[in-house]
Amino acid sequence: MANCSPKLPISLIIPCAGDARDLSPLLAAVESGTCWPAEVLVVDAGQMLNGSVPCAQPFASLVRVIEVSSHLFPGAARNVGCQAASFSWLAFLDLNTLPSTHWLEAIYSSVQQHYGAVFALGATLYLGKTWQQRLFITATYGERPLPTLPGTIVHTTVFRLLGGFLPGVRAGEDTDWLVRVYQFGIQPIPWAPTPLRYVAVPASLPALTRKWFRNYRSCAPVVFHLEAHKTVYFVAANLFLFFVAFNWNSLAADWRESSIFYVANVTKIFLVFIMLCYLCIRGLVMPLRRGSAAMNVLPTRWLVVGFVCAVLDLAKLLAFVLPPWRNRSGLVVSQSNVR
């Protein structure tokens, strides 16, 4: 870009665990914007950038790479960037979440037009190039933009009120932070978001399963603690139904085949019924609620979607059962971590 775009009083925070090739498309997307942030703070959480900035002047003069002395998870890296921010508005992007040319200008104009606004929530649309990626999107994220931390802008007074991001988990720290936003009674302003584009959906089922297992195993003990009671009730109800199904003929008919309450093969019927209900809900109902068109899941594709969901749910179950992964070195981020 030959000329400088107008600069907004915003510090853009980008945690980066990859190298310059991973960062370059994101910086190019920000550079092509109708407005630029006043500074771009790239936290080198993976120690792979070596201080390099994969973009040209004049935009490169706005980019500062912050090197840390240890590998950090995204939440801890964002905390470092927020501590180093020079401006009163903070914006967040992640690798592989590419903004449109007018994203920053639109969201900043929105908070300026609403008196007292301190928070505007971003949105992300998940895109796939291959049929496998599109199938995985149908089974997981859905085909509507989702509210996300990437693309969000927040005033520093609110950030200090809410506290930083959870530093010791690999994923879910953004969800935890957004939950705190609503718990403090802060509502996002009514604006028409220009969604970011997420372009790194795994290309194979094993890769997607590994990602789900890694993320849920990391964040399960801290991010999903509020779901504990609902999970207990759900498990208890299912155990009761299984008990009734396996003992129906004994309890209701005393094993007398002449009884009107006797049901042949009741256990098999119940198991098939449970599996069909699961496939219908996960493969058909939930994708439709997430924005998928009926033609994208019917007449038989919903069975494949349901199978993908079953694999991912098993991975999540295993992640909940096993001890969590933690990044103990990233639990506390001080100035000594920053080079």
DRENDOGU-706656 format. One line per field, with one value per residue (C-alpha): residue number from 1; x, y, z. Coordinates in Angstrom, 1 decimal, always signed. Layout:
BEGIN
k = [NUM:...]
px = [X:...]
py = [Y:...]
pz = [Z:...]
% end
This chain:
BEGIN
k = [1:2:3:4:5:6:7:8:9:10:11:12:13:14:15:16:17:18:19:20:21:22:23:24:25:26:27:28:29:30:31:32:33:34:35:36:37:38:39:40:41:42:43:44:45:46:47:48:49:50:51:52:53:54:55:56:57:58:59:60:61:62:63:64:65:66:67:68:69:70:71:72:73:74:75:76:77:78:79:80:81:82:83:84:85:86:87:88:89:90:91:92:93:94:95:96:97:98:99:100:101:102:103:104:105:106:107:108:109:110:111:112:113:114:115:116:117:118:119:120:121:122:123:124:125:126:127:128:129:130:131:132:133:134:135:136:137:138:139:140:141:142:143:144:145:146:147:148:149:150:151:152:153:154:155:156:157:158:159:160:161:162:163:164:165:166:167:168:169:170:171:172:173:174:175:176:177:178:179:180:181:182:183:184:185:186:187:188:189:190:191:192:193:194:195:196:197:198:199:200:201:202:203:204:205:206:207:208:209:210:211:212:213:214:215:216:217:218:219:220:221:222:223:224:225:226:227:228:229:230:231:232:233:234:235:236:237:238:239:240:241:242:243:244:245:246:247:248:249:250:251:252:253:254:255:256:257:258:259:260:261:262:263:264:265:266:267:268:269:270:271:272:273:274:275:276:277:278:279:280:281:282:283:284:285:286:287:288:289:290:291:292:293:294:295:296:297:298:299:300:301:302:303:304:305:306:307:308:309:310:311:312:313:314:315:316:317:318:319:320:321:322:323:324:325:326:327:328:329:330:331:332:333:334:335:336:337:338:339]
px = [+0.0:+1.6:-0.3:-1.0:-4.6:-6.1:-5.0:-7.4:-6.4:-6.5:-3.9:-4.4:-3.3:-2.3:-0.9:+1.3:+2.5:+3.6:+6.3:+6.2:+4.4:+1.5:+1.4:+1.8:-1.8:-3.3:-1.0:-1.7:-5.5:-5.1:-2.9:-5.5:-8.0:-9.6:-8.3:-5.3:-4.8:-2.3:-0.2:-0.1:+1.3:+2.4:+3.2:+5.7:+4.3:+6.0:+9.5:+9.6:+9.5:+12.9:+11.7:+10.8:+7.8:+6.4:+5.1:+6.5:+6.6:+4.8:+2.5:+5.5:+6.3:+3.1:+4.0:+5.9:+6.9:+7.0:+9.3:+8.7:+11.1:+8.9:+6.1:+2.7:-0.8:-3.0:-4.6:-1.2:+0.1:-2.9:-2.2:+1.3:+0.0:-2.6:+0.0:+2.1:-0.7:-0.4:-3.9:-7.3:-9.0:-7.9:-8.8:-8.1:-7.3:-5.9:-3.9:-6.2:-9.0:-8.9:-10.7:-12.5:-11.1:-13.6:-13.8:-11.8:-13.4:-16.9:-16.5:-14.8:-17.4:-20.1:-18.7:-18.2:-21.8:-23.2:-22.6:-20.8:-20.2:-17.2:-17.4:-18.3:-18.3:-16.6:-18.0:-16.4:-17.6:-15.9:-15.0:-13.9:-12.4:-12.8:-16.0:-14.4:-13.9:-17.4:-18.7:-16.8:-18.1:-21.7:-21.0:-19.3:-19.3:-22.3:-22.7:-23.7:-21.2:-20.5:-19.7:-16.0:-13.2:-11.3:-12.8:-13.8:-12.9:-13.0:-12.0:-9.1:-11.3:-13.5:-10.5:-9.1:-12.5:-12.9:-9.3:-7.1:-7.5:-6.9:-3.2:-2.8:-5.2:-4.7:-8.3:-11.5:-9.9:-11.8:-15.1:-14.3:-13.6:-16.7:-18.8:-17.3:-18.4:-22.0:-21.7:-20.6:-23.7:-21.8:-23.9:-22.4:-23.6:-26.1:-24.1:-24.0:-20.8:-18.6:-17.5:-13.9:-13.1:-11.6:-9.7:-7.9:-10.5:-8.7:-8.8:-9.2:-11.2:-8.1:-6.8:-10.1:-10.4:-6.9:-7.8:-11.0:-9.3:-6.4:-8.6:-11.2:-8.5:-6.8:-9.8:-12.3:-11.5:-11.7:-14.0:-16.8:-17.2:-20.6:-21.9:-21.3:-24.8:-26.5:-24.1:-24.9:-28.6:-28.2:-26.1:-28.4:-31.5:-29.8:-28.6:-32.2:-33.6:-31.0:-31.9:-35.6:-34.9:-32.6:-35.1:-38.4:-39.7:-38.7:-40.3:-43.4:-44.2:-42.3:-40.9:-44.4:-44.6:-48.4:-48.4:-49.5:-46.5:-43.9:-41.7:-39.6:-36.0:-36.7:-33.0:-32.1:-35.0:-34.0:-30.4:-31.4:-33.8:-31.1:-28.7:-31.3:-32.2:-28.6:-28.0:-31.1:-30.2:-26.5:-26.7:-29.9:-31.5:-28.4:-26.9:-30.2:-30.3:-26.7:-27.7:-27.2:-29.6:-31.8:-30.4:-26.9:-27.9:-30.7:-31.4:-28.5:-25.7:-27.0:-25.9:-22.3:-22.6:-23.9:-21.0:-18.5:-20.2:-20.1:-16.4:-15.8:-18.1:-16.1:-12.9:-14.5:-15.6:-12.1:-10.7:-12.9:-12.0:-8.2:-6.2:-6.0:-3.0:-1.7:+1.0:+2.3:+5.0:+2.4:+0.2:+1.9:+3.1:+5.4:+7.7:+10.5:+8.8:+9.1:+12.3]
py = [+0.0:+3.2:+5.6:+5.4:+4.7:+6.8:+5.6:+4.9:+5.1:+1.3:-1.2:-4.4:-7.5:-10.6:-13.7:-15.6:-19.2:-19.6:-18.2:-15.3:-17.4:-17.9:-14.2:-12.7:-13.2:-11.7:-8.6:-8.2:-8.2:-5.6:-3.5:-3.5:-2.1:+1.3:+2.3:+1.1:+0.6:+3.1:+0.1:-3.7:-5.7:-9.2:-11.4:-14.0:-16.8:-19.5:-17.9:-18.3:-14.8:-13.7:-10.1:-10.1:-8.2:-9.9:-6.7:-3.6:+0.1:+2.2:-0.3:-2.2:+0.9:+0.3:-3.4:-4.3:-7.9:-8.6:-11.6:-13.6:-15.9:-18.9:-20.5:-19.1:-20.1:-17.6:-16.1:-15.5:-14.0:-11.6:-10.5:-9.6:-7.6:-5.8:-4.8:-3.3:-1.4:+2.3:+3.2:+3.2:+0.8:-2.8:-5.0:-8.7:-10.9:-14.4:-16.2:-17.5:-15.1:-12.6:-9.3:-7.5:-4.2:-2.1:-4.2:-1.9:+1.3:-0.1:-1.4:+1.7:+3.9:+1.8:+2.4:+6.1:+6.5:+5.0:+7.2:+5.4:+2.3:+0.4:-3.0:-4.4:-8.1:-9.6:-12.3:-15.1:-17.1:-20.4:-21.3:-24.5:-25.1:-28.9:-31.0:-32.5:-29.0:-28.0:-31.2:-30.5:-26.9:-28.3:-30.7:-28.1:-24.4:-24.1:-21.9:-18.7:-16.2:-16.9:-14.3:-14.5:-12.7:-12.2:-9.1:-7.7:-4.1:-3.2:-0.1:-0.6:+0.5:-2.6:-4.8:-3.8:-4.3:-7.9:-9.0:-10.7:-14.0:-17.4:-18.0:-21.7:-23.2:-24.0:-23.1:-21.7:-18.7:-16.4:-18.0:-17.6:-13.9:-13.3:-15.0:-12.6:-9.7:-10.7:-11.6:-8.0:-6.8:-5.4:-5.8:-5.5:-2.6:-3.2:-3.0:-5.0:-7.0:-7.6:-11.2:-12.3:-15.3:-18.4:-20.3:-23.1:-25.7:-29.1:-31.0:-34.5:-36.2:-37.4:-33.8:-32.4:-35.0:-34.3:-30.6:-31.2:-33.6:-31.2:-28.1:-29.8:-31.6:-28.3:-26.1:-28.6:-28.1:-24.3:-23.2:-25.7:-25.8:-24.1:-27.0:-29.5:-29.6:-30.0:-32.8:-34.6:-34.4:-35.5:-38.5:-39.5:-39.3:-41.5:-44.1:-44.3:-44.8:-47.5:-49.2:-49.2:-50.5:-53.3:-54.4:-53.5:-57.0:-58.0:-55.0:-54.6:-58.1:-60.5:-62.1:-63.3:-63.2:-63.2:-59.9:-56.8:-55.0:-57.6:-56.2:-58.5:-57.3:-54.3:-53.6:-53.7:-51.5:-49.0:-48.8:-48.3:-45.6:-43.8:-44.0:-42.7:-39.8:-38.9:-38.9:-36.9:-34.3:-34.0:-34.7:-32.9:-30.6:-28.9:-28.2:-26.7:-24.5:-23.4:-22.1:-25.1:-25.3:-28.4:-29.4:-29.6:-32.3:-34.2:-36.8:-38.8:-36.4:-35.9:-39.5:-38.6:-35.4:-37.3:-39.8:-36.9:-35.5:-38.9:-39.2:-35.6:-36.3:-39.4:-37.3:-34.7:-37.4:-38.9:-35.4:-34.8:-38.2:-37.8:-35.4:-31.9:-30.5:-27.4:-24.8:-24.2:-21.9:-19.6:-19.2:-15.9:-13.4:-10.7:-8.2:-10.8:-12.9:-10.2:-9.5]
pz = [+0.0:-1.1:+1.1:+4.9:+5.9:+8.7:+12.1:+15.0:+18.7:+19.0:+20.1:+18.1:+20.0:+18.1:+19.9:+17.5:+18.0:+14.4:+12.1:+9.7:+7.0:+9.4:+10.4:+7.0:+5.6:+8.8:+8.7:+5.0:+5.7:+8.4:+6.2:+3.4:+5.8:+5.2:+8.7:+10.6:+14.3:+15.9:+16.9:+16.3:+19.1:+18.0:+21.0:+19.8:+22.0:+20.0:+19.8:+16.0:+14.6:+15.7:+15.8:+12.1:+10.8:+7.6:+6.0:+4.3:+5.2:+6.1:+7.8:+9.3:+11.4:+13.4:+14.2:+17.3:+18.0:+21.7:+22.4:+25.5:+27.3:+27.3:+25.2:+26.2:+25.6:+23.8:+26.9:+28.5:+25.3:+25.0:+28.6:+27.7:+24.7:+26.8:+29.4:+26.7:+24.9:+24.6:+23.6:+25.4:+23.0:+22.6:+19.6:+19.2:+16.2:+16.0:+13.3:+10.6:+11.5:+8.6:+8.8:+6.0:+4.7:+6.7:+9.9:+12.2:+10.8:+11.2:+14.7:+16.0:+14.4:+16.0:+19.6:+18.9:+17.8:+21.0:+24.0:+26.8:+24.7:+25.9:+24.2:+20.8:+20.1:+17.1:+14.9:+12.8:+9.9:+9.4:+5.8:+4.2:+0.7:+0.6:+1.1:+4.2:+5.8:+4.9:+6.4:+9.6:+9.8:+9.5:+12.3:+14.6:+14.2:+11.9:+8.8:+10.5:+12.0:+15.6:+18.3:+19.0:+20.8:+17.5:+16.0:+19.4:+20.6:+24.3:+26.3:+28.7:+31.7:+31.0:+30.5:+33.9:+35.5:+34.1:+34.5:+32.0:+30.2:+31.7:+31.0:+31.8:+29.2:+25.6:+24.5:+26.0:+27.7:+25.2:+26.1:+29.8:+29.3:+27.3:+30.0:+32.5:+30.2:+30.6:+34.3:+34.9:+33.0:+30.1:+26.9:+23.4:+21.4:+18.6:+15.5:+12.3:+12.5:+9.5:+10.4:+10.2:+8.0:+9.8:+7.1:+9.1:+9.7:+9.9:+6.6:+8.0:+10.7:+12.7:+12.7:+13.8:+16.5:+17.8:+17.9:+19.8:+22.3:+22.9:+23.4:+25.7:+27.7:+28.3:+29.2:+30.7:+34.5:+34.4:+31.6:+31.9:+35.7:+35.4:+33.5:+36.3:+37.7:+34.3:+33.4:+36.7:+36.0:+32.4:+33.3:+36.2:+33.9:+31.2:+33.8:+35.0:+31.5:+30.8:+34.1:+33.1:+29.6:+30.7:+33.4:+31.7:+31.2:+34.7:+36.4:+34.2:+33.0:+35.4:+32.2:+31.2:+27.5:+27.7:+29.5:+27.6:+29.1:+27.7:+25.0:+22.9:+22.4:+24.5:+25.1:+21.5:+20.6:+23.3:+22.1:+18.5:+19.6:+21.6:+18.6:+16.2:+18.5:+18.9:+15.1:+14.5:+17.0:+16.2:+12.5:+11.6:+14.2:+15.4:+12.0:+10.9:+14.0:+13.2:+9.8:+7.5:+4.7:+4.6:+1.2:+2.8:+5.3:+3.5:+2.4:+3.9:+4.6:+8.2:+8.9:+8.0:+10.1:+13.0:+12.7:+12.8:+15.9:+17.6:+17.0:+18.4:+21.4:+22.3:+22.1:+24.4:+26.8:+26.9:+27.4:+30.4:+31.9:+31.6:+33.7:+32.0:+30.3:+31.9:+31.0:+34.5:+33.2:+31.8:+34.8:+35.9:+33.3:+34.6:+33.0:+33.4:+30.8:+28.2:+26.4]
% end
